[in-house]
Amino acid sequence: DMRLKENIELTGKVEDLNVYTYNYIGDFAQYTGVMAQELVGTKYNNAVDVHSNGYYQVDYSKLPTIK
């Protein structure tokens, strides 16, 4: 969920998915992945769930491999 992330930078694409680097707010570790909000309403909609805390989460096993 992009609401939990900062320093979001588009780094490329895997198939038709935008791939970003980012860190979680308050955490300096850098991650690579997608933004759940961009998947809602697309063919990857089934990879997005709403966690009990109200934030989106992505099931990466339902997406093409992102490196």
C-alpha positions in Angstrom: 0.0 0.0 0.0 1.6 3.3 -1.1 0.2 5.0 2.0 2.8 3.0 4.0 5.8 3.8 1.8 8.1 6.7 1.0 10.9 7.5 -1.4 9.0 5.7 -4.1 10.8 5.6 -7.4 9.7 4.0 -10.7 12.6 1.6 -11.8 11.0 -0.2 -14.7 8.4 -2.6 -15.8 7.8 -6.4 -15.6 5.3 -7.3 -18.3 2.7 -4.6 -17.9 3.4 -3.9 -14.2 5.2 -0.8 -12.9 8.1 -1.7 -10.6 9.3 0.6 -7.9 11.9 0.9 -5.2 10.8 2.3 -1.9 11.1 2.1 1.8 8.5 1.8 4.5 7.9 4.9 6.5 10.4 4.9 9.4 12.4 2.0 7.9 15.6 2.6 5.9 15.7 -0.8 4.2 15.0 -0.5 0.5 12.5 -2.8 -1.2 11.4 -3.5 -4.8 7.8 -4.1 -5.7 4.5 -2.8 -7.0 1.9 -0.5 -5.7 -1.3 -2.2 -4.7 -3.4 0.7 -5.7 -2.2 0.4 -9.3 -3.4 -3.3 -9.4 -7.0 -2.6 -8.3 -9.4 -2.9 -11.2 -6.8 -4.6 -13.5 -6.3 -8.2 -14.5 -4.1 -8.4 -11.3 -7.0 -7.4 -9.0 -7.0 -10.9 -7.5 -3.5 -10.3 -6.1 -4.7 -7.4 -3.9 -6.4 -7.9 -0.6 -7.4 -5.5 2.2 -5.7 -6.4 5.5 -7.7 -6.1 8.7 -5.8 -2.9 9.4 -7.4 -1.3 6.3 -4.3 -1.2 4.1 -3.9 -3.0 0.8 -1.5 -6.0 0.6 -0.2 -7.8 -2.5 0.1 -11.5 -2.9 3.2 -11.6 -5.1 2.6 -15.3 -5.9 -0.2 -14.1 -8.2 2.0 -11.8 -10.2 4.8 -12.2 -12.7 8.2 -12.6 -11.0 9.6 -9.2 -10.0 13.3 -8.9 -9.3 
